[in-house]
Amino acid sequence: MRAVVQRVSRARVVVGHETVGQIGPGLLVLLGVAEGDGDAEAERLAGKITRLRIFEDDAGRFDRDIAEIGGSVLAVSQFTLIADTRKGNRPSFSNAAGPDLAEPIYDRFCDALREQRLHVETGVFGAHMHVELLNDGPVTIILDT
């Protein structure tokens, strides 16, 4: 499982012409689920993101987590994060979990964030989405399980 976590001032996901998820200050999380991932990895990653101290305190140091700033999370499934580009020029997605496995794990990840009393918005699993964000910092962290 891989997540790209971006600290944002705002972010939204549009499917067609409809906004399906939108947040103000917080985190945009792009989540890729790999073959072999399960609920344990989803819960561990959600916990890590919940505790990730990438928000500034009064002294300007990264010392606050998402809950401390009252932020929200926009979680978007993105299987392309599991791409293997070691051979050739065309990415291989053979290590990405299929939709039947990935969707329940993505859902478990989102639920695990909600269990931490975070406000969580989502994209639409498997849909073609437009993700708009205003990266704050910029701050971008890549997490692997």
Sequence and secondary structure as in RCSB ss.txt:
>XXXX:A:sequence
MRAVVQRVSRARVVVGHETVGQIGPGLLVLLGVAEGDGDAEAERLAGKITRLRIFEDDAGRFDRDIAEIGGSVLA
VSQFTLIADTRKGNRPSFSNAAGPDLAEPIYDRFCDALREQRLHVETGVFGAHMHVELLNDGPVTIILDT
>XXXX:A:secstr
 EEEEEEEEEEEEEETTEEEEEESSEEEEEEE BTT  HHHHHHHHHHHHH   EE TTS EEE TTTTT EEEE
EE GGGG B SSSSS B TTB  HHHHHHHHHHHHHHHHHTT EEEE  TTS  EEEEEEEEEEEEEEE 
